[in-house]
């Protein structure tokens, strides 16, 4: 939802149009009020959703704290993965490759 399509390789509209129940959506729905929940239910899964409506979804995901919560979760799991790799009995080149992959996946939207 928040990544640069040139870096992520996909439009933010794809997940919205498909109605994917992402971690962002789940978190927002857990904490938002009825009006925001209604808007999310209306907009997510709409095959004709446009940029204006997507911006509204982004605004709800941000105002509910969903974006910040999911970014924290991703960063925590990234750090856990790095800690595990530091202790793993893998060759150094394998560890470096796995760290590079983790870095690319976690920080691809920047």
N, C-alpha and C positions, 0 to 999 in steps of 0.2 A: 504493500500500500504506500509506503513512504520512500521506497528505493527509486533510484534513477533508472528509468527503463533502458537507457543505453548501457548501464552496468549490469542490471539484473537480467536483461534479455527478454523481458516481458512487460506488457502493459499492466498497470495497476487495475485496469478495468476487467481483466480476465477473471481474477478470483471473485470479484463482485458479481459479474454477470453469471458465473457458474454457481454462485451461492455457497462458496466454500466457507465452512465454519472454522476459521483459523483461530489461533490462540488470541489474536487481537480481538476478534469478534466475541469469543467466549468471555474474555475478561470484561469487555465493555458491557455485555449483557448482564453480567453478574452484579455490576455496580451502578448502572445507569437507572434513571427514572423511567416511568411508563412512556412518556412522550418520546424520549430518545430510543427506547427499545422498539417502539412502534415504527419510528423512522428507519431504524436498522432492518427490521423485518420487512418493511416495504421496499427498501432500496437493494438489499443484498439478495441476489438471485434474479433481479430484473435484467432480462437479456438486452434491454434497450438503455441501460444506465449510461449516462454521459459524464463528462468531466465535472459539470456543476454539481451533480449528485454525488460523485465520488469525493469531491472536496467536502461536501457535507458529512459524508461517512468519516473522512479523515478528521474532521473537526470533532466529531463525537468520540472517535477513538482517542484523540488527544485530550479532550476535556474530561473524559472519564478516568484518565490515568492509564488506559490500556497500553498505549504506545510505550510509555515509560516503564511499565511493569514488564512487558514482554522484552524490551531491550535489556533490562536488568537480568531477566531470566536467561536470555541468550548469552550475555556476558559472563554470568556465573557458570554456566555450563561450558563455555569456552575455557574459562580458567580451570575448571575441574578436568577438562580433557588435557590441557597442557600439563597440569600436575601429574596426571596419570601417565602421560608420555615420558615425563622426566624419570619415572620409576620403572618404565616398561623395559623388558629385556630384549629390545629390538636393536638392530644395527643403527648406528648414528645417521646414516643416509635415509633409512626408513623413517626414523623419528622426524628428521628435517622435512621430509616429504609430507608426512601427516600433519605436522605443524603448519606447513604452507597451505595445505588443503583447508585446514580449520580456519586459518586466517582469511583465506579467500572467501569462504562461505559466510563467515560471521561478519566480515567488514566489507562485503561486496557492494553494499548500498551507499557507502560513503562517497 
